[in-house]
Amino acid sequence: MIQVIETQWSKTEEKIARQAFDKAYEREISTLIKEVQQQASQITELEHLWLLHDFLSARRHEIDGKYDYRYSSLVFVFALLLKEGWLDVDELEGLNPDKLAKIVALSRM
């Protein structure tokens, strides 16, 4: 579960945050689609189908929990996305320096 922190976001930061959030989401979903296509192409038995179903259910739960676009959660969301490699720190350029420093520090934990 993503933690919550009270942080103010300027209109410029909101725009930067939305773009970065959407890019990371698109990257992760694109990677997931490719992985599912690869797994689906190898299904030869019913058991493989159920394993793919279980995999998808777990990934949906993980992704739905991770991509929380509430401003009170974004610092933690961005830190996790940086840590997992779905987002690059350069894509957050323009955020308040203190906020950016907090995101980078949390991503190293």
PyMOL commands that set and color helices and strands:
alter all, ss='L'
color gray80, all
select helices_A, chain A and resi 11-40+46-66+74-84+89-92+97-107
alter helices_A, ss='H'
color red, helices_A
deselect
rebuild
show_as cartoon
